Amino acid sequence: MPNYLWIGLYESRPERHASCLVVTYETDSDAFGNLYTLSGLPPHCSAEELRSVQLVDAETDSPLFVSRVLLGIIPDNVMTILPEYVREAVVIVNDGVLDEDWIVLIVRSFEDSRFLPEGSLTRAQEALNPPQ
């Protein structure tokens, strides 16, 4: 079963952490997924992992995200280390040395390691920094 890695963009876009990484096993809009996100502000950010979250509200039929951007399919072994990458991103964010979105850091690493296809980083940057 494939592990689809997405960026989920929330409707209300606060300055920080307005997005999360989402892993689903199918591409349907009402799929269930695992969400990886950061909460809080530096130097007190923390990582959150929410498992088996339906991406559409069952009562209102409204999507959890205003949009999702598919980055690619990741293998099972990458799926198991993803929480570690997110926790490490928290450390970097809290240290104040990151001048880009934490998701870009992870996607760059995954693309460099060939866990994600070429072009994933560009899609992530475009999704996280839309033209004004």
HELIX and SHEET records of a PDB file:
HELIX    1   1 ASP A   76  ASP A   95  1                                  20    
HELIX    2   2 TRP A  102  ASP A  112  1                                  11    
HELIX    3   3 SER A  120  LEU A  128  1                                   9    
SHEET    1   A 5 SER A  46  GLN A  54  0                                        
SHEET    2   A 5 PHE A  32  SER A  39 -1                                        
SHEET    3   A 5 SER A  19  THR A  24 -1                                        
SHEET    4   A 5 ASN A   3  LEU A   9 -1                                        
SHEET    5   A 5 SER A  67  ILE A  74 -1                                        
END                                                                             
